[in-house]
Amino acid sequence: MMRPIPFTFRNMNQRYMLAKWMPFEEYAAQPFVQRDELMKYIDSICLVKIYSTYFGFSPMPIISSFSYEKSYLYFNISRP
């Protein structure tokens, strides 16, 4: 039976604790993001979401009469 080595997990936990969030603009300026067309498109949507009133596809919790379970309807709205 294989067993994990505790030091490996402890070492990874220390890395996670030292990780920090970077500003979105700094992330968007990364070369790998700038080279990829899809990433640039997603970044442009995120920037509009951050700095304007674009809300994109927002989830609305609903309960259907068919299942009576909570699910989400995603739709594009222009105001909250």
DSSP file (Angstrom, degrees, kcal/mol; ACC not computed):
  #  RESIDUE AA STRUCTURE BP1 BP2  ACC     N-H-->O    O-->H-N    N-H-->O    O-->H-N    TCO  KAPPA ALPHA  PHI   PSI    X-CA   Y-CA   Z-CA
    1    1 A M              0   0    0      0, 0.0     2,-0.3     0, 0.0     0, 0.0   0.000 360.0 360.0 360.0 133.4    0.0    0.0    0.0
    2    2 A M        -     0   0    0      0, 0.0     0, 0.0     0, 0.0     0, 0.0  -0.621 360.0-169.6 -85.0 142.0    1.3    3.4   -0.9
    3    3 A R        -     0   0    0     -2,-0.3     2,-0.1     0, 0.0     0, 0.0  -0.991  23.5-113.8-131.5 140.5    1.4    6.1    1.7
    4    4 A P        -     0   0    0      0, 0.0     3,-0.1     0, 0.0     0, 0.0  -0.373  27.7-118.5 -70.2 150.6    2.1    9.8    1.2
    5    5 A I    >>  -     0   0    0      1,-0.1     4,-1.1    -2,-0.1     3,-1.1  -0.813  18.7-143.6 -87.4 119.0    5.3   11.3    2.8
    6    6 A P  H 3> S+     0   0    0      0, 0.0     4,-2.4     0, 0.0     5,-0.2   0.824  95.6  63.0 -55.1 -34.9    4.1   13.9    5.3
    7    7 A F  H 3> S+     0   0    0      1,-0.2     4,-2.7     2,-0.2     5,-0.2   0.886  98.7  55.9 -59.7 -38.5    7.0   16.3    4.5
    8    8 A T  H <> S+     0   0    0     -3,-1.1     4,-2.0     1,-0.2    -1,-0.2   0.927 110.7  43.1 -60.0 -46.2    5.8   16.7    0.9
    9    9 A F  H  X S+     0   0    0     -4,-1.1     4,-2.4     2,-0.2    -1,-0.2   0.886 113.2  51.6 -69.1 -38.5    2.4   17.8    2.0
   10   10 A R  H  X S+     0   0    0     -4,-2.4     4,-1.8     1,-0.2    -2,-0.2   0.913 109.4  51.2 -63.4 -41.8    3.8   20.1    4.7
   11   11 A N  H  X S+     0   0    0     -4,-2.7     4,-1.6    -5,-0.2    -2,-0.2   0.907 110.3  48.7 -62.6 -42.7    6.1   21.7    2.1
   12   12 A M  H  X S+     0   0    0     -4,-2.0     4,-2.3     1,-0.2    -1,-0.2   0.898 107.5  55.1 -65.2 -40.7    3.2   22.3   -0.3
   13   13 A N  H  X S+     0   0    0     -4,-2.4     4,-2.1     1,-0.2    -1,-0.2   0.883 105.4  53.2 -60.6 -37.8    1.1   23.9    2.5
   14   14 A Q  H  X S+     0   0    0     -4,-1.8     4,-1.4     2,-0.2    -1,-0.2   0.895 107.9  50.9 -64.2 -39.0    3.9   26.3    3.1
   15   15 A R  H  X S+     0   0    0     -4,-1.6     4,-1.0     1,-0.2     3,-0.2   0.918 109.4  50.2 -63.9 -43.0    3.9   27.3   -0.5
   16   16 A Y  H  < S+     0   0    0     -4,-2.3     3,-0.5     1,-0.2    -1,-0.2   0.888 108.2  52.9 -63.2 -38.3    0.1   27.9   -0.5
   17   17 A M  H  < S+     0   0    0     -4,-2.1    -1,-0.2     1,-0.2    -2,-0.2   0.823 110.3  48.2 -67.2 -30.0    0.4   30.1    2.6
   18   18 A L  H  < S+     0   0    0     -4,-1.4    -1,-0.2    -3,-0.2    -2,-0.2   0.627  88.1 107.4 -85.3 -14.2    3.1   32.2    0.9
   19   19 A A     <  -     0   0    0     -4,-1.0     2,-0.3    -3,-0.5    -3,-0.0  -0.351  52.2-165.5 -66.5 144.6    1.1   32.6   -2.3
   20   20 A K        -     0   0    0     -2,-0.0     2,-0.2     0, 0.0    -2,-0.1  -0.947  22.7-108.6-131.7 151.6   -0.4   36.1   -2.9
   21   21 A W        -     0   0    0     -2,-0.3     3,-0.0     1,-0.0     0, 0.0  -0.540  31.4-146.9 -74.3 142.9   -3.1   37.4   -5.2
   22   22 A M        -     0   0    0     -2,-0.2     5,-0.0     1,-0.1    -1,-0.0  -0.831  28.9 -93.3-107.4 152.6   -1.8   39.7   -8.0
   23   23 A P     >  -     0   0    0      0, 0.0     4,-2.0     0, 0.0     3,-0.3  -0.299  34.8-119.7 -59.6 148.1   -3.7   42.6   -9.4
   24   24 A F  H  > S+     0   0    0      1,-0.2     4,-3.1     2,-0.2     5,-0.2   0.890 112.7  55.6 -59.2 -41.1   -5.8   41.7  -12.5
   25   25 A E  H  > S+     0   0    0      1,-0.2     4,-1.3     2,-0.2    -1,-0.2   0.880 107.2  50.0 -61.0 -37.9   -4.0   44.1  -14.7
   26   26 A E  H  4 S+     0   0    0     -3,-0.3     4,-0.3     2,-0.2    -1,-0.2   0.908 112.4  47.4 -66.6 -41.8   -0.7   42.5  -13.8
   27   27 A Y  H >< S+     0   0    0     -4,-2.0     3,-1.7     1,-0.2     6,-0.2   0.938 110.3  52.0 -62.0 -47.3   -2.1   39.1  -14.6
   28   28 A A  H 3< S+     0   0    0     -4,-3.1    -1,-0.2     1,-0.3    -2,-0.2   0.758 104.5  58.1 -63.7 -24.6   -3.6   40.3  -17.9
   29   29 A A  T 3< S+     0   0    0     -4,-1.3    -1,-0.3    -5,-0.2    -2,-0.2   0.516  78.0 118.8 -83.6  -5.1   -0.2   41.7  -18.9
   30   30 A Q  S X> S-     0   0    0     -3,-1.7     4,-2.2    -4,-0.3     3,-0.7  -0.355  72.1-125.4 -62.8 139.8    1.6   38.3  -18.6
   31   31 A P  H 3> S+     0   0    0      0, 0.0     4,-1.9     0, 0.0     5,-0.2   0.867 108.6  54.9 -56.2 -40.1    3.1   37.1  -21.9
   32   32 A F  H 3> S+     0   0    0      1,-0.2     4,-0.7     2,-0.2     7,-0.1   0.830 110.5  46.7 -66.4 -29.0    1.2   33.8  -21.9
   33   33 A V  H <4 S+     0   0    0     -3,-0.7     3,-0.4    -6,-0.2     7,-0.3   0.894 111.2  51.1 -75.4 -41.0   -2.1   35.6  -21.5
   34   34 A Q  H  < S+     0   0    0     -4,-2.2    -2,-0.2     1,-0.2    -1,-0.2   0.791 108.2  52.8 -67.4 -28.4   -1.3   38.1  -24.3
   35   35 A R  H  < S+     0   0    0     -4,-1.9     2,-0.6    -5,-0.2    -1,-0.2   0.748  95.0  78.7 -79.0 -23.7   -0.3   35.4  -26.8
   36   36 A D     X  -     0   0    0     -4,-0.7     4,-2.2    -3,-0.4     5,-0.2  -0.769  65.3-155.4 -96.6 122.8   -3.5   33.4  -26.4
   37   37 A E  H  > S+     0   0    0     -2,-0.6     4,-2.0     1,-0.2    -1,-0.2   0.900  95.1  48.6 -62.5 -43.1   -6.6   34.7  -28.2
   38   38 A L  H  > S+     0   0    0      1,-0.2     4,-2.6     2,-0.2    -1,-0.2   0.918 110.9  50.5 -64.5 -43.2   -9.1   33.1  -25.9
   39   39 A M  H  > S+     0   0    0      1,-0.2     4,-2.6     2,-0.2    -1,-0.2   0.902 110.0  50.3 -62.2 -40.9   -7.4   34.4  -22.8
   40   40 A K  H  X S+     0   0    0     -4,-2.2     4,-2.1    -7,-0.3    -1,-0.2   0.897 110.7  49.9 -64.1 -38.9   -7.3   37.9  -24.2
   41   41 A Y  H  X S+     0   0    0     -4,-2.0     4,-1.8     2,-0.2    -2,-0.2   0.929 112.0  46.9 -64.8 -45.3  -11.0   37.7  -25.0
   42   42 A I  H  X S+     0   0    0     -4,-2.6     4,-2.4     1,-0.2    -2,-0.2   0.904 111.1  52.9 -62.6 -41.4  -11.8   36.5  -21.4
   43   43 A D  H  X S+     0   0    0     -4,-2.6     4,-2.7     1,-0.2    -1,-0.2   0.890 106.1  52.8 -62.0 -39.7   -9.6   39.2  -20.0
   44   44 A S  H  X S+     0   0    0     -4,-2.1     4,-2.0     1,-0.2    -1,-0.2   0.896 109.6  48.9 -65.4 -37.6  -11.5   41.9  -22.0
   45   45 A I  H  X S+     0   0    0     -4,-1.8     4,-2.3     2,-0.2    -2,-0.2   0.920 111.5  49.9 -64.1 -43.2  -14.8   40.6  -20.6
   46   46 A C  H  X S+     0   0    0     -4,-2.4     4,-2.5     2,-0.2    -2,-0.2   0.909 109.3  51.2 -62.8 -42.2  -13.3   40.6  -17.0
   47   47 A L  H  X S+     0   0    0     -4,-2.7     4,-2.7     2,-0.2    -1,-0.2   0.912 110.6  48.0 -62.8 -42.0  -12.1   44.2  -17.4
   48   48 A V  H  X S+     0   0    0     -4,-2.0     4,-1.5     1,-0.2     6,-0.7   0.904 112.0  50.8 -63.8 -39.5  -15.5   45.4  -18.6
   49   49 A K  H  < S+     0   0    0     -4,-2.3    -2,-0.2     1,-0.2    -1,-0.2   0.889 113.9  44.7 -64.2 -39.1  -17.1   43.6  -15.7
   50   50 A I  H  < S+     0   0    0     -4,-2.5    -2,-0.2     1,-0.2    -1,-0.2   0.922 124.2  30.5 -70.7 -44.9  -14.7   45.2  -13.2
   51   51 A Y  H  < S+     0   0    0     -4,-2.7     2,-0.2    -5,-0.2    -2,-0.2   0.369 121.0  29.9-104.9   4.8  -14.8   48.8  -14.6
   52   52 A S  S  < S-     0   0    0     -4,-1.5    -4,-0.0     2,-0.2     0, 0.0  -0.692  90.3 -84.4-143.5-160.9  -18.3   49.1  -16.0
   53   53 A T  S    S+     0   0    0     -2,-0.2     2,-0.4     2,-0.0    -4,-0.1   0.166  72.7 129.0-102.4  19.1  -21.9   48.0  -15.6
   54   54 A Y        +     0   0    0     -6,-0.7    -2,-0.2     1,-0.2    24,-0.1  -0.619  28.6 177.2 -74.5 127.1  -21.6   44.8  -17.7
   55   55 A F        -     0   0    0     22,-0.8    -1,-0.2    -2,-0.4    23,-0.1   0.522  18.2-165.6-109.7  -9.3  -23.0   41.9  -15.7
   56   56 A G        -     0   0    0     21,-0.3    21,-1.3     1,-0.1     2,-0.9  -0.140  56.9 -10.4  62.0-154.1  -22.7   39.1  -18.2
   57   57 A F  E    S-A   76   0A   0     19,-0.2    19,-0.2    17,-0.1    -1,-0.1  -0.719  76.4-165.5 -83.0 109.9  -24.5   35.9  -17.7
   58   58 A S  E     -A   75   0A   0     17,-2.8    17,-1.6    -2,-0.9     2,-0.4  -0.783  17.5-123.8-100.5 138.3  -25.8   36.0  -14.2
   59   59 A P  E     -A   74   0A   0      0, 0.0    15,-0.2     0, 0.0    13,-0.0  -0.647  22.5-167.9 -80.9 133.4  -27.0   32.9  -12.4
   60   60 A M  E     -A   73   0A   0     13,-2.1    13,-2.3    -2,-0.4     2,-0.2  -0.977  22.0-128.6-119.4 118.1  -30.6   33.2  -11.0
   61   61 A P  E     +A   72   0A   0      0, 0.0     2,-0.3     0, 0.0    11,-0.2  -0.455  37.5 172.0 -67.5 132.6  -31.6   30.4   -8.6
   62   62 A I  E     -A   71   0A   0      9,-3.0     9,-2.8    -2,-0.2     2,-0.5  -0.936  30.5-143.3-136.1 158.8  -34.8   28.8   -9.6
   63   63 A I  E     -A   70   0A   0     -2,-0.3     2,-0.2     7,-0.2     7,-0.2  -0.982  24.3-144.9-123.5 118.1  -36.9   25.8   -8.6
   64   64 A S     >  -     0   0    0      5,-0.9     4,-2.5    -2,-0.5     3,-0.3  -0.524  14.2-135.3 -82.8 146.0  -38.6   24.1  -11.5
   65   65 A S  T  4 S+     0   0    0      1,-0.2    -1,-0.1    -2,-0.2     0, 0.0   0.606 104.8  61.9 -73.4  -9.5  -42.0   22.5  -11.1
   66   66 A F  T  4 S+     0   0    0      3,-0.1    -1,-0.2     1,-0.1    -3,-0.0   0.831 125.2   7.7 -83.4 -33.7  -40.6   19.5  -13.0
   67   67 A S  T  4 S-     0   0    0     -3,-0.3    -2,-0.2     2,-0.2     3,-0.1   0.640  78.1-143.2-122.4 -21.6  -37.9   18.6  -10.4
   68   68 A Y     <  +     0   0    0     -4,-2.5     2,-0.4     1,-0.2    -3,-0.1   0.653  62.7 122.7  61.2  16.2  -38.5   20.8   -7.3
   69   69 A E  S    S-     0   0    0     -5,-0.1    -5,-0.9     1,-0.0    -1,-0.2  -0.842  72.2-103.2-106.0 146.8  -34.7   20.9   -6.9
   70   70 A K  E     +A   63   0A   0     -2,-0.4     2,-0.3    -7,-0.2    -7,-0.2  -0.481  53.3 155.1 -68.3 131.1  -32.8   24.2   -6.9
   71   71 A S  E     -A   62   0A   0     -9,-2.8    -9,-3.0    -2,-0.2     2,-0.4  -0.808  35.6-107.8-141.8-175.0  -31.0   24.9  -10.1
   72   72 A Y  E     -A   61   0A   0     -2,-0.3     2,-0.5   -11,-0.2    -9,-0.0  -0.962  10.5-155.2-128.3 138.8  -29.8   28.0  -11.9
   73   73 A L  E     -A   60   0A   0    -13,-2.3   -13,-2.1    -2,-0.4     2,-0.5  -0.954  18.1-152.2-106.6 124.9  -30.9   29.8  -15.0
   74   74 A Y  E     +A   59   0A   0     -2,-0.5     2,-0.3   -15,-0.2   -17,-0.1  -0.860  26.2 157.4-101.8 128.4  -28.1   31.8  -16.7
   75   75 A F  E     -A   58   0A   0    -17,-1.6   -17,-2.8    -2,-0.5     2,-0.5  -0.976  42.5-107.8-147.5 160.0  -29.1   34.9  -18.6
   76   76 A N  E     +A   57   0A   0     -2,-0.3     2,-0.3   -19,-0.2   -19,-0.2  -0.776  40.0 179.4 -92.9 125.7  -27.6   38.1  -19.9
   77   77 A I        -     0   0    0    -21,-1.3   -22,-0.8    -2,-0.5   -21,-0.3  -0.877  30.6-151.4-125.3 158.0  -28.8   41.2  -18.0
   78   78 A S  S    S+     0   0    0     -2,-0.3    -1,-0.1     1,-0.2    -2,-0.0   0.486  84.7  29.1-105.0  -6.1  -28.0   44.9  -18.4
   79   79 A R              0   0    0    -25,-0.0    -1,-0.2   -24,-0.0   -25,-0.0  -0.985 360.0 360.0-148.6 156.4  -28.7   45.8  -14.7
   80   80 A P              0   0    0      0, 0.0   -27,-0.0     0, 0.0    -1,-0.0   0.511 360.0 360.0 -69.2 360.0  -28.5   44.0  -11.4
